[in-house]
Amino acid sequence: MRKLLLQLDSSRLPSAFDQVVAYDAGADEIMSYGGVTESDVRDLVYGCLFTRGPKDLQNTAVWIGGTNMTAGEQLLAMAVDAMFGPLRVSIMLDSNGSNTTAVAAVVKIEQTLGSLTGKKVVVLAGTGPVGQRAAGLRARPWRTRHSCPGRWTALPCCSTRGPPASR
């Protein structure tokens, strides 16, 4: 079964950088779309969900990127809402690289200083997307460790909230 990545980018052109990283992470095929808006997401995600059975969806993932974090968060919300029952795939949001950069910074700090559990952490100049996410990761450290068992491990899953009716 081929590993498929659906790349949804809010910028006009899908990121070539993100595509190279995805291939290096093990994607066999990348379906890239640029200039994606909220109204585009459901049908693109359905195209991935309905073409494979639930047990084969572990070989499908959605990557949301672009230079605008707010737009990326809106695309993520629409992608999560499109999933239901056993028809779910892993999703990762990394607009402008802010999530991966923040996680890398937090991990490096913990590797250098040891566990920060129970300690106060101050993020200086944390007004941009990376600083905000680094602060958020420290406030909710479980998010740095969350992944879906059996899913394509290169892309942590953000779609475990359940179908829209159950929220």
Long-range contacts (C-beta under 8 A, 24 or more apart in sequence): 1-56, 1-59, 2-28, 2-29, 2-59, 3-27, 3-28, 3-29, 3-59, 3-60, 3-61, 3-152, 4-28, 4-29, 4-30, 4-31, 4-48, 4-59, 4-60, 4-61, 5-29, 5-30, 5-31, 5-60, 5-61, 5-62, 5-63, 5-155, 6-31, 6-33, 6-44, 6-45, 6-47, 6-48, 6-60, 6-61, 6-62, 6-63, 7-31, 7-32, 7-33, 7-63, 7-65, 8-33, 8-36, 8-40, 8-41, 8-44, 8-62, 8-63, 8-64, 8-65, 8-75, 8-79, 9-33, 9-34, 9-35, 9-36, 9-64, 9-65, 9-66, 10-35, 10-36, 10-37, 10-64, 10-65, 10-66, 10-67, 10-68, 10-71, 10-72, 10-75, 10-95, 11-35, 11-65, 11-66, 11-67, 11-68, 14-65, 15-65, 15-66, 18-63, 18-65, 18-94, 22-63, 22-154, 25-154, 25-155, 26-152, 26-154, 27-61, 27-154, 36-66, 36-75, 38-74, 38-75, 38-78, 41-75, 41-78, 41-79, 41-82, 42-78, 42-81, 42-82, 45-78, 45-79, 45-82, 45-83, 45-89, 46-82, 48-89, 49-82, 49-83, 49-87, 49-88, 49-89, 50-87, 54-86, 54-87, 57-86, 57-87, 57-88, 57-89, 58-150, 58-151, 58-152, 59-152, 60-89, 60-152, 61-89, 61-90, 61-91, 61-92, 61-151, 61-152, 61-154, 61-155, 62-89, 62-90, 62-91, 62-92, 63-91, 63-92, 63-94, 63-155, 64-91, 64-92, 64-93, 64-94, 64-95, 65-93, 65-94, 65-95, 65-96, 66-95, 66-96, 67-95, 67-96, 68-95, 68-96, 69-95, 69-96, 69-98, 69-129, 71-95, 76-158, 79-159, 80-158, 80-159, 80-161, 81-164, 83-159, 83-163, 84-163, 84-164, 85-163, 88-157, 88-159, 88-160, 89-151, 89-157, 89-159, 90-148, 90-151, 90-152, 90-155, 90-156, 90-157, 90-158, 90-159, 91-155, 91-157, 91-158, 91-159, 92-155, 92-156, 92-158, 93-158, 95-129, 96-129, 98-128, 98-129, 98-130, 98-133, 99-133, 101-130, 102-129, 102-130, 102-131, 102-133, 102-134, 102-136, 102-137, 103-133, 103-137, 103-144, 105-130, 105-134, 106-134, 106-137, 106-138, 106-144, 107-144, 117-141
